[in-house]
């Protein structure tokens, strides 16, 4: 299983805490909506392009609200 080990910067500012918190919030939404275990949802999310886009701070997806990112994830899955 992959672990977050990156430090995320945007405009020379460390946004690591914000990015990790955002990912956690998204995972919590997915757990509730899919009624699945956190570990299962986490493993699936790590394999997604949505997760990779959040990690790429140039995409600015990390700046979007949680529901928008969840919608992007479901669009990707369909």
PDB file of N, CA, C and O in Angstrom:
ATOM      1  N   UNK A   1       0.840  -1.173   0.000  1.00  0.00           N
ATOM      2  CA  UNK A   1       0.000   0.000   0.000  1.00  0.00           C
ATOM      3  C   UNK A   1       0.888   1.240   0.000  1.00  0.00           C
ATOM      4  O   UNK A   1       1.897   1.295   0.703  1.00  0.00           O
ATOM      5  N   UNK A   2       0.510   2.207  -0.775  1.00  0.00           N
ATOM      6  CA  UNK A   2       1.277   3.450  -0.899  1.00  0.00           C
ATOM      7  C   UNK A   2       0.957   4.396   0.252  1.00  0.00           C
ATOM      8  O   UNK A   2      -0.176   4.453   0.730  1.00  0.00           O
ATOM      9  N   UNK A   3       1.953   5.123   0.680  1.00  0.00           N
ATOM     10  CA  UNK A   3       1.764   6.114   1.733  1.00  0.00           C
ATOM     11  C   UNK A   3       2.137   7.484   1.209  1.00  0.00           C
ATOM     12  O   UNK A   3       3.007   7.617   0.349  1.00  0.00           O
ATOM     13  N   UNK A   4       1.475   8.496   1.732  1.00  0.00           N
ATOM     14  CA  UNK A   4       1.799   9.858   1.337  1.00  0.00           C
ATOM     15  C   UNK A   4       3.172  10.217   1.873  1.00  0.00           C
ATOM     16  O   UNK A   4       3.382  10.225   3.086  1.00  0.00           O
ATOM     17  N   UNK A   5       4.086  10.508   1.002  1.00  0.00           N
ATOM     18  CA  UNK A   5       5.422  10.875   1.448  1.00  0.00           C
ATOM     19  C   UNK A   5       5.901  12.154   0.776  1.00  0.00           C
ATOM     20  O   UNK A   5       7.016  12.611   1.029  1.00  0.00           O
ATOM     21  N   UNK A   6       5.071  12.728  -0.073  1.00  0.00           N
ATOM     22  CA  UNK A   6       5.446  13.932  -0.796  1.00  0.00           C
ATOM     23  C   UNK A   6       5.198  15.176   0.042  1.00  0.00           C
ATOM     24  O   UNK A   6       4.377  15.183   0.960  1.00  0.00           O
ATOM     25  N   UNK A   7       5.919  16.206  -0.295  1.00  0.00           N
ATOM     26  CA  UNK A   7       5.632  17.527   0.232  1.00  0.00           C
ATOM     27  C   UNK A   7       5.103  18.326  -0.948  1.00  0.00           C
ATOM     28  O   UNK A   7       5.736  18.388  -2.002  1.00  0.00           O
ATOM     29  N   UNK A   8       3.945  18.933  -0.765  1.00  0.00           N
ATOM     30  CA  UNK A   8       3.279  19.632  -1.843  1.00  0.00           C
ATOM     31  C   UNK A   8       3.493  21.137  -1.704  1.00  0.00           C
ATOM     32  O   UNK A   8       3.263  21.719  -0.645  1.00  0.00           O
ATOM     33  N   UNK A   9       3.940  21.749  -2.799  1.00  0.00           N
ATOM     34  CA  UNK A   9       4.160  23.192  -2.809  1.00  0.00           C
ATOM     35  C   UNK A   9       3.328  23.831  -3.902  1.00  0.00           C
ATOM     36  O   UNK A   9       3.126  23.255  -4.971  1.00  0.00           O
ATOM     37  N   UNK A  10       2.852  25.024  -3.616  1.00  0.00           N
ATOM     38  CA  UNK A  10       2.158  25.841  -4.610  1.00  0.00           C
ATOM     39  C   UNK A  10       2.554  27.284  -4.328  1.00  0.00           C
ATOM     40  O   UNK A  10       2.413  27.766  -3.204  1.00  0.00           O
ATOM     41  N   UNK A  11       3.048  27.968  -5.349  1.00  0.00           N
ATOM     42  CA  UNK A  11       3.553  29.339  -5.194  1.00  0.00           C
ATOM     43  C   UNK A  11       4.548  29.436  -4.045  1.00  0.00           C
ATOM     44  O   UNK A  11       4.505  30.373  -3.247  1.00  0.00           O
ATOM     45  N   UNK A  12       5.435  28.467  -3.973  1.00  0.00           N
ATOM     46  CA  UNK A  12       6.503  28.401  -2.960  1.00  0.00           C
ATOM     47  C   UNK A  12       5.985  28.256  -1.530  1.00  0.00           C
ATOM     48  O   UNK A  12       6.719  28.502  -0.573  1.00  0.00           O
ATOM     49  N   UNK A  13       4.725  27.858  -1.386  1.00  0.00           N
ATOM     50  CA  UNK A  13       4.158  27.636  -0.053  1.00  0.00           C
ATOM     51  C   UNK A  13       3.883  26.159   0.130  1.00  0.00           C
ATOM     52  O   UNK A  13       3.411  25.482  -0.782  1.00  0.00           O
ATOM     53  N   UNK A  14       4.181  25.674   1.311  1.00  0.00           N
ATOM     54  CA  UNK A  14       3.950  24.276   1.643  1.00  0.00           C
ATOM     55  C   UNK A  14       2.455  24.073   1.904  1.00  0.00           C
ATOM     56  O   UNK A  14       1.906  24.615   2.863  1.00  0.00           O
ATOM     57  N   UNK A  15       1.816  23.302   1.055  1.00  0.00           N
ATOM     58  CA  UNK A  15       0.384  23.022   1.209  1.00  0.00           C
ATOM     59  C   UNK A  15       0.160  21.541   1.527  1.00  0.00           C
ATOM     60  O   UNK A  15      -0.921  21.004   1.288  1.00  0.00           O
ATOM     61  N   UNK A  16       1.175  20.900   2.058  1.00  0.00           N
ATOM     62  CA  UNK A  16       1.107  19.467   2.340  1.00  0.00           C
ATOM     63  C   UNK A  16      -0.045  19.132   3.286  1.00  0.00           C
ATOM     64  O   UNK A  16      -0.832  18.226   3.011  1.00  0.00           O
ATOM     65  N   UNK A  17      -0.146  19.862   4.396  1.00  0.00           N
ATOM     66  CA  UNK A  17      -1.215  19.574   5.347  1.00  0.00           C
ATOM     67  C   UNK A  17      -2.580  19.734   4.687  1.00  0.00           C
ATOM     68  O   UNK A  17      -3.450  18.878   4.843  1.00  0.00           O
ATOM     69  N   UNK A  18      -2.769  20.814   3.959  1.00  0.00           N
ATOM     70  CA  UNK A  18      -4.045  21.067   3.302  1.00  0.00           C
ATOM     71  C   UNK A  18      -4.377  19.958   2.308  1.00  0.00           C
ATOM     72  O   UNK A  18      -5.508  19.474   2.263  1.00  0.00           O
ATOM     73  N   UNK A  19      -3.392  19.561   1.520  1.00  0.00           N
ATOM     74  CA  UNK A  19      -3.611  18.516   0.512  1.00  0.00           C
ATOM     75  C   UNK A  19      -3.958  17.178   1.161  1.00  0.00           C
ATOM     76  O   UNK A  19      -4.881  16.493   0.718  1.00  0.00           O
ATOM     77  N   UNK A  20      -3.231  16.810   2.193  1.00  0.00           N
ATOM     78  CA  UNK A  20      -3.515  15.547   2.889  1.00  0.00           C
ATOM     79  C   UNK A  20      -4.883  15.581   3.557  1.00  0.00           C
ATOM     80  O   UNK A  20      -5.619  14.594   3.539  1.00  0.00           O
ATOM     81  N   UNK A  21      -5.216  16.724   4.147  1.00  0.00           N
ATOM     82  CA  UNK A  21      -6.526  16.874   4.773  1.00  0.00           C
ATOM     83  C   UNK A  21      -7.636  16.773   3.723  1.00  0.00           C
ATOM     84  O   UNK A  21      -8.672  16.154   3.969  1.00  0.00           O
ATOM     85  N   UNK A  22      -7.422  17.373   2.571  1.00  0.00           N
ATOM     86  CA  UNK A  22      -8.394  17.322   1.475  1.00  0.00           C
ATOM     87  C   UNK A  22      -8.616  15.876   1.037  1.00  0.00           C
ATOM     88  O   UNK A  22      -9.756  15.451   0.848  1.00  0.00           O
ATOM     89  N   UNK A  23      -7.542  15.132   0.879  1.00  0.00           N
ATOM     90  CA  UNK A  23      -7.658  13.732   0.478  1.00  0.00           C
ATOM     91  C   UNK A  23      -8.439  12.947   1.528  1.00  0.00           C
ATOM     92  O   UNK A  23      -9.282  12.118   1.186  1.00  0.00           O
ATOM     93  N   UNK A  24      -8.162  13.203   2.792  1.00  0.00           N
ATOM     94  CA  UNK A  24      -8.885  12.508   3.870  1.00  0.00           C
ATOM     95  C   UNK A  24     -10.380  12.842   3.822  1.00  0.00           C
ATOM     96  O   UNK A  24     -11.216  11.955   3.993  1.00  0.00           O
ATOM     97  N   UNK A  25     -10.714  14.093   3.595  1.00  0.00           N
ATOM     98  CA  UNK A  25     -12.122  14.501   3.510  1.00  0.00           C
ATOM     99  C   UNK A  25     -12.818  13.798   2.342  1.00  0.00           C
ATOM    100  O   UNK A  25     -13.958  13.353   2.472  1.00  0.00           O
ATOM    101  N   UNK A  26     -12.150  13.703   1.236  1.00  0.00           N
ATOM    102  CA  UNK A  26     -12.703  13.033   0.059  1.00  0.00           C
ATOM    103  C   UNK A  26     -12.927  11.559   0.358  1.00  0.00           C
ATOM    104  O   UNK A  26     -13.966  11.001   0.007  1.00  0.00           O
ATOM    105  N   UNK A  27     -11.957  10.929   1.002  1.00  0.00           N
ATOM    106  CA  UNK A  27     -12.100   9.517   1.355  1.00  0.00           C
ATOM    107  C   UNK A  27     -13.264   9.297   2.316  1.00  0.00           C
ATOM    108  O   UNK A  27     -13.988   8.309   2.193  1.00  0.00           O
ATOM    109  N   UNK A  28     -13.449  10.199   3.264  1.00  0.00           N
ATOM    110  CA  UNK A  28     -14.578  10.083   4.191  1.00  0.00           C
ATOM    111  C   UNK A  28     -15.911  10.147   3.449  1.00  0.00           C
ATOM    112  O   UNK A  28     -16.841   9.407   3.768  1.00  0.00           O
ATOM    113  N   UNK A  29     -15.999  11.027   2.467  1.00  0.00           N
ATOM    114  CA  UNK A  29     -17.231  11.121   1.659  1.00  0.00           C
ATOM    115  C   UNK A  29     -17.455   9.821   0.899  1.00  0.00           C
ATOM    116  O   UNK A  29     -18.571   9.301   0.867  1.00  0.00           O
ATOM    117  N   UNK A  30     -16.398   9.297   0.290  1.00  0.00           N
ATOM    118  CA  UNK A  30     -16.523   8.049  -0.477  1.00  0.00           C
ATOM    119  C   UNK A  30     -16.919   6.880   0.415  1.00  0.00           C
ATOM    120  O   UNK A  30     -17.720   6.038   0.007  1.00  0.00           O
ATOM    121  N   UNK A  31     -16.376   6.817   1.617  1.00  0.00           N
ATOM    122  CA  UNK A  31     -16.733   5.749   2.562  1.00  0.00           C
ATOM    123  C   UNK A  31     -18.227   5.811   2.872  1.00  0.00           C
ATOM    124  O   UNK A  31     -18.909   4.786   2.865  1.00  0.00           O
ATOM    125  N   UNK A  32     -18.725   6.993   3.140  1.00  0.00           N
ATOM    126  CA  UNK A  32     -20.158   7.143   3.450  1.00  0.00           C
ATOM    127  C   UNK A  32     -21.031   6.813   2.250  1.00  0.00           C
ATOM    128  O   UNK A  32     -22.028   6.104   2.386  1.00  0.00           O
ATOM    129  N   UNK A  33     -20.666   7.320   1.070  1.00  0.00           N
ATOM    130  CA  UNK A  33     -21.495   7.117  -0.109  1.00  0.00           C
ATOM    131  C   UNK A  33     -21.485   5.673  -0.596  1.00  0.00           C
ATOM    132  O   UNK A  33     -22.497   5.167  -1.082  1.00  0.00           O
ATOM    133  N   UNK A  34     -20.353   5.022  -0.466  1.00  0.00           N
ATOM    134  CA  UNK A  34     -20.235   3.656  -0.980  1.00  0.00           C
ATOM    135  C   UNK A  34     -20.464   2.600   0.090  1.00  0.00           C
ATOM    136  O   UNK A  34     -20.550   1.411  -0.214  1.00  0.00           O
ATOM    137  N   UNK A  35     -20.562   3.030   1.336  1.00  0.00           N
ATOM    138  CA  UNK A  35     -20.781   2.111   2.449  1.00  0.00           C
ATOM    139  C   UNK A  35     -19.748   0.975   2.438  1.00  0.00           C
ATOM    140  O   UNK A  35     -20.081  -0.205   2.554  1.00  0.00           O
ATOM    141  N   UNK A  36     -18.475   1.388   2.293  1.00  0.00           N
ATOM    142  CA  UNK A  36     -17.358   0.439   2.262  1.00  0.00           C
ATOM    143  C   UNK A  36     -16.355   0.813   3.338  1.00  0.00           C
ATOM    144  O   UNK A  36     -16.410   1.906   3.901  1.00  0.00           O
ATOM    145  N   UNK A  37     -15.443  -0.100   3.616  1.00  0.00           N
ATOM    146  CA  UNK A  37     -14.380   0.162   4.587  1.00  0.00           C
ATOM    147  C   UNK A  37     -13.425   1.221   4.059  1.00  0.00           C
ATOM    148  O   UNK A  37     -13.206   1.340   2.854  1.00  0.00           O
ATOM    149  N   UNK A  38     -12.861   1.989   4.989  1.00  0.00           N
ATOM    150  CA  UNK A  38     -11.927   3.048   4.623  1.00  0.00           C
ATOM    151  C   UNK A  38     -10.745   2.494   3.834  1.00  0.00           C
ATOM    152  O   UNK A  38     -10.350   3.076   2.824  1.00  0.00           O
ATOM    153  N   UNK A  39     -10.181   1.386   4.279  1.00  0.00           N
ATOM    154  CA  UNK A  39      -8.998   0.827   3.616  1.00  0.00           C
ATOM    155  C   UNK A  39      -9.283   0.439   2.165  1.00  0.00           C
ATOM    156  O   UNK A  39      -8.437   0.629   1.291  1.00  0.00           O
ATOM    157  N   UNK A  40     -10.468  -0.101   1.914  1.00  0.00           N
ATOM    158  CA  UNK A  40     -10.835  -0.480   0.548  1.00  0.00           C
ATOM    159  C   UNK A  40     -10.995   0.747  -0.338  1.00  0.00           C
ATOM    160  O   UNK A  40     -10.511   0.778  -1.470  1.00  0.00           O
ATOM    161  N   UNK A  41     -11.673   1.748   0.186  1.00  0.00           N
ATOM    162  CA  UNK A  41     -11.872   2.988  -0.574  1.00  0.00           C
ATOM    163  C   UNK A  41     -10.525   3.653  -0.836  1.00  0.00           C
ATOM    164  O   UNK A  41     -10.262   4.140  -1.936  1.00  0.00           O
ATOM    165  N   UNK A  42      -9.677   3.666   0.188  1.00  0.00           N
ATOM    166  CA  UNK A  42      -8.346   4.271   0.068  1.00  0.00           C
ATOM    167  C   UNK A  42      -7.531   3.576  -1.021  1.00  0.00           C
ATOM    168  O   UNK A  42      -6.913   4.238  -1.855  1.00  0.00           O
ATOM    169  N   UNK A  43      -7.529   2.269  -1.013  1.00  0.00           N
ATOM    170  CA  UNK A  43      -6.769   1.509  -2.016  1.00  0.00           C
ATOM    171  C   UNK A  43      -7.261   1.819  -3.428  1.00  0.00           C
ATOM    172  O   UNK A  43      -6.451   2.003  -4.337  1.00  0.00           O
ATOM    173  N   UNK A  44      -8.579   1.880  -3.622  1.00  0.00           N
ATOM    174  CA  UNK A  44      -9.132   2.209  -4.936  1.00  0.00           C
ATOM    175  C   UNK A  44      -8.785   3.635  -5.342  1.00  0.00           C
ATOM    176  O   UNK A  44      -8.422   3.885  -6.491  1.00  0.00           O
ATOM    177  N   UNK A  45      -8.894   4.566  -4.406  1.00  0.00           N
ATOM    178  CA  UNK A  45      -8.636   5.967  -4.717  1.00  0.00           C
ATOM    179  C   UNK A  45      -7.174   6.190  -5.099  1.00  0.00           C
ATOM    180  O   UNK A  45      -6.884   7.013  -5.968  1.00  0.00           O
ATOM    181  N   UNK A  46      -6.253   5.471  -4.464  1.00  0.00           N
ATOM    182  CA  UNK A  46      -4.838   5.620  -4.789  1.00  0.00           C
ATOM    183  C   UNK A  46      -4.526   5.245  -6.233  1.00  0.00           C
ATOM    184  O   UNK A  46      -3.543   5.721  -6.802  1.00  0.00           O
ATOM    185  N   UNK A  47      -5.350   4.404  -6.821  1.00  0.00           N
ATOM    186  CA  UNK A  47      -5.136   3.969  -8.200  1.00  0.00           C
ATOM    187  C   UNK A  47      -5.759   4.914  -9.229  1.00  0.00           C
ATOM    188  O   UNK A  47      -5.619   4.688 -10.431  1.00  0.00           O
ATOM    189  N   UNK A  48      -6.433   5.952  -8.783  1.00  0.00           N
ATOM    190  CA  UNK A  48      -7.200   6.802  -9.693  1.00  0.00           C
ATOM    191  C   UNK A  48      -6.381   7.966 -10.263  1.00  0.00           C
ATOM    192  O   UNK A  48      -5.411   8.424  -9.659  1.00  0.00           O
ATOM    193  N   UNK A  49      -6.798   8.419 -11.426  1.00  0.00           N
ATOM    194  CA  UNK A  49      -6.227   9.622 -12.020  1.00  0.00           C
ATOM    195  C   UNK A  49      -6.588  10.850 -11.197  1.00  0.00           C
ATOM    196  O   UNK A  49      -5.838  11.826 -11.168  1.00  0.00           O
ATOM    197  N   UNK A  50      -7.717  10.803 -10.538  1.00  0.00           N
ATOM    198  CA  UNK A  50      -8.137  11.916  -9.685  1.00  0.00           C
ATOM    199  C   UNK A  50      -7.126  12.118  -8.563  1.00  0.00           C
ATOM    200  O   UNK A  50      -6.744  13.251  -8.269  1.00  0.00           O
ATOM    201  N   UNK A  51      -6.696  11.044  -7.944  1.00  0.00           N
ATOM    202  CA  UNK A  51      -5.685  11.131  -6.887  1.00  0.00           C
ATOM    203  C   UNK A  51      -4.388  11.710  -7.434  1.00  0.00           C
ATOM    204  O   UNK A  51      -3.769  12.566  -6.802  1.00  0.00           O
ATOM    205  N   UNK A  52      -3.981  11.247  -8.603  1.00  0.00           N
ATOM    206  CA  UNK A  52      -2.748  11.761  -9.197  1.00  0.00           C
ATOM    207  C   UNK A  52      -2.877  13.244  -9.532  1.00  0.00           C
ATOM    208  O   UNK A  52      -1.914  13.998  -9.397  1.00  0.00           O
ATOM    209  N   UNK A  53      -4.059  13.661  -9.966  1.00  0.00           N
ATOM    210  CA  UNK A  53      -4.271  15.079 -10.286  1.00  0.00           C
ATOM    211  C   UNK A  53      -4.215  15.947  -9.034  1.00  0.00           C
ATOM    212  O   UNK A  53      -3.709  17.069  -9.081  1.00  0.00           O
ATOM    213  N   UNK A  54      -4.727  15.442  -7.919  1.00  0.00           N
ATOM    214  CA  UNK A  54      -4.642  16.193  -6.664  1.00  0.00           C
ATOM    215  C   UNK A  54      -3.181  16.375  -6.270  1.00  0.00           C
ATOM    216  O   UNK A  54      -2.796  17.438  -5.782  1.00  0.00           O
ATOM    217  N   UNK A  55      -2.378  15.359  -6.477  1.00  0.00           N
ATOM    218  CA  UNK A  55      -0.964  15.432  -6.128  1.00  0.00           C
ATOM    219  C   UNK A  55      -0.196  16.404  -7.013  1.00  0.00           C
ATOM    220  O   UNK A  55       0.808  16.973  -6.585  1.00  0.00           O
ATOM    221  N   UNK A  56      -0.656  16.597  -8.234  1.00  0.00           N
ATOM    222  CA  UNK A  56      -0.013  17.546  -9.144  1.00  0.00           C
ATOM    223  C   UNK A  56      -0.589  18.930  -8.855  1.00  0.00           C
ATOM    224  O   UNK A  56      -1.658  19.283  -9.354  1.00  0.00           O
ATOM    225  N   UNK A  57       0.117  19.698  -8.058  1.00  0.00           N
ATOM    226  CA  UNK A  57      -0.429  20.980  -7.594  1.00  0.00           C
ATOM    227  C   UNK A  57      -0.685  21.944  -8.743  1.00  0.00           C
ATOM    228  O   UNK A  57      -1.460  22.888  -8.589  1.00  0.00           O
ATOM    229  N   UNK A  58      -0.053  21.727  -9.892  1.00  0.00           N
ATOM    230  CA  UNK A  58      -0.304  22.598 -11.052  1.00  0.00           C
ATOM    231  C   UNK A  58      -1.722  22.432 -11.582  1.00  0.00           C
ATOM    232  O   UNK A  58      -2.248  23.336 -12.231  1.00  0.00           O
ATOM    233  N   UNK A  59      -2.343  21.296 -11.318  1.00  0.00           N
ATOM    234  CA  UNK A  59      -3.707  21.054 -11.809  1.00  0.00           C
ATOM    235  C   UNK A  59      -4.746  21.877 -11.057  1.00  0.00           C
ATOM    236  O   UNK A  59      -5.843  22.113 -11.564  1.00  0.00           O
ATOM    237  N   UNK A  60      -4.403  22.310  -9.855  1.00  0.00           N
ATOM    238  CA  UNK A  60      -5.292  23.071  -8.967  1.00  0.00           C
ATOM    239  C   UNK A  60      -6.522  22.278  -8.531  1.00  0.00           C
ATOM    240  O   UNK A  60      -7.439  22.850  -7.941  1.00  0.00           O
ATOM    241  N   UNK A  61      -6.562  20.984  -8.807  1.00  0.00           N
ATOM    242  CA  UNK A  61      -7.693  20.181  -8.345  1.00  0.00           C
ATOM    243  C   UNK A  61      -7.741  20.159  -6.820  1.00  0.00           C
ATOM    244  O   UNK A  61      -8.826  20.092  -6.243  1.00  0.00           O
ATOM    245  N   UNK A  62      -6.607  20.212  -6.169  1.00  0.00           N
ATOM    246  CA  UNK A  62      -6.547  20.237  -4.705  1.00  0.00           C
ATOM    247  C   UNK A  62      -7.296  21.434  -4.136  1.00  0.00           C
ATOM    248  O   UNK A  62      -7.697  21.413  -2.972  1.00  0.00           O
ATOM    249  N   UNK A  63      -7.489  22.475  -4.936  1.00  0.00           N
ATOM    250  CA  UNK A  63      -8.137  23.706  -4.487  1.00  0.00           C
ATOM    251  C   UNK A  63      -9.667  23.635  -4.597  1.00  0.00           C
ATOM    252  O   UNK A  63     -10.371  24.442  -3.990  1.00  0.00           O
ATOM    253  N   UNK A  64     -10.166  22.687  -5.358  1.00  0.00           N
ATOM    254  CA  UNK A  64     -11.611  22.551  -5.553  1.00  0.00           C
ATOM    255  C   UNK A  64     -12.268  22.011  -4.280  1.00  0.00           C
ATOM    256  O   UNK A  64     -11.601  21.456  -3.407  1.00  0.00           O
ATOM    257  N   UNK A  65     -13.598  22.188  -4.194  1.00  0.00           N
ATOM    258  CA  UNK A  65     -14.287  21.667  -3.003  1.00  0.00           C
ATOM    259  C   UNK A  65     -14.383  20.140  -3.085  1.00  0.00           C
ATOM    260  O   UNK A  65     -14.263  19.542  -4.155  1.00  0.00           O
ATOM    261  N   UNK A  66     -14.599  19.545  -1.932  1.00  0.00           N
ATOM    262  CA  UNK A  66     -14.573  18.083  -1.808  1.00  0.00           C
ATOM    263  C   UNK A  66     -15.584  17.403  -2.721  1.00  0.00           C
ATOM    264  O   UNK A  66     -15.270  16.397  -3.358  1.00  0.00           O
ATOM    265  N   UNK A  67     -16.790  17.945  -2.786  1.00  0.00           N
ATOM    266  CA  UNK A  67     -17.848  17.327  -3.586  1.00  0.00           C
ATOM    267  C   UNK A  67     -17.500  17.338  -5.066  1.00  0.00           C
ATOM    268  O   UNK A  67     -17.800  16.384  -5.784  1.00  0.00           O
ATOM    269  N   UNK A  68     -16.873  18.406  -5.523  1.00  0.00           N
ATOM    270  CA  UNK A  68     -16.460  18.482  -6.922  1.00  0.00           C
ATOM    271  C   UNK A  68     -15.454  17.378  -7.231  1.00  0.00           C
ATOM    272  O   UNK A  68     -15.549  16.715  -8.264  1.00  0.00           O
ATOM    273  N   UNK A  69     -14.497  17.186  -6.339  1.00  0.00           N
ATOM    274  CA  UNK A  69     -13.467  16.167  -6.550  1.00  0.00           C
ATOM    275  C   UNK A  69     -14.078  14.766  -6.513  1.00  0.00           C
ATOM    276  O   UNK A  69     -13.692  13.903  -7.301  1.00  0.00           O
ATOM    277  N   UNK A  70     -15.018  14.539  -5.612  1.00  0.00           N
ATOM    278  CA  UNK A  70     -15.715  13.252  -5.573  1.00  0.00           C
ATOM    279  C   UNK A  70     -16.454  13.014  -6.892  1.00  0.00           C
ATOM    280  O   UNK A  70     -16.421  11.909  -7.433  1.00  0.00           O
ATOM    281  N   UNK A  71     -17.115  14.047  -7.406  1.00  0.00           N
ATOM    282  CA  UNK A  71     -17.794  13.925  -8.703  1.00  0.00           C
ATOM    283  C   UNK A  71     -16.803  13.596  -9.814  1.00  0.00           C
ATOM    284  O   UNK A  71     -17.095  12.772 -10.681  1.00  0.00           O
ATOM    285  N   UNK A  72     -15.637  14.229  -9.795  1.00  0.00           N
ATOM    286  CA  UNK A  72     -14.601  13.926 -10.788  1.00  0.00           C
ATOM    287  C   UNK A  72     -14.162  12.465 -10.689  1.00  0.00           C
ATOM    288  O   UNK A  72     -13.959  11.795 -11.701  1.00  0.00           O
ATOM    289  N   UNK A  73     -14.019  11.991  -9.468  1.00  0.00           N
ATOM    290  CA  UNK A  73     -13.628  10.600  -9.250  1.00  0.00           C
ATOM    291  C   UNK A  73     -14.676   9.650  -9.814  1.00  0.00           C
ATOM    292  O   UNK A  73     -14.325   8.669 -10.470  1.00  0.00           O
ATOM    293  N   UNK A  74     -15.949   9.922  -9.571  1.00  0.00           N
ATOM    294  CA  UNK A  74     -17.010   9.062 -10.103  1.00  0.00           C
ATOM    295  C   UNK A  74     -17.111   9.162 -11.616  1.00  0.00           C
ATOM    296  O   UNK A  74     -17.427   8.169 -12.272  1.00  0.00           O
ATOM    297  N   UNK A  75     -16.852  10.331 -12.187  1.00  0.00           N
ATOM    298  CA  UNK A  75     -16.832  10.456 -13.656  1.00  0.00           C
ATOM    299  C   UNK A  75     -15.716   9.593 -14.232  1.00  0.00           C
ATOM    300  O   UNK A  75     -15.889   8.931 -15.256  1.00  0.00           O
ATOM    301  N   UNK A  76     -14.578   9.610 -13.563  1.00  0.00           N
ATOM    302  CA  UNK A  76     -13.455   8.799 -14.015  1.00  0.00           C
ATOM    303  C   UNK A  76     -13.797   7.312 -13.965  1.00  0.00           C
ATOM    304  O   UNK A  76     -13.456   6.567 -14.883  1.00  0.00           O
ATOM    305  N   UNK A  77     -14.459   6.883 -12.915  1.00  0.00           N
ATOM    306  CA  UNK A  77     -14.793   5.462 -12.744  1.00  0.00           C
ATOM    307  C   UNK A  77     -15.834   4.979 -13.750  1.00  0.00           C
ATOM    308  O   UNK A  77     -15.874   3.792 -14.076  1.00  0.00           O
ATOM    309  N   UNK A  78     -16.678   5.887 -14.247  1.00  0.00           N
ATOM    310  CA  UNK A  78     -17.751   5.445 -15.151  1.00  0.00           C
ATOM    311  C   UNK A  78     -17.305   5.359 -16.591  1.00  0.00           C
ATOM    312  O   UNK A  78     -18.098   5.002 -17.463  1.00  0.00           O
TER     313      UNK A  78
END
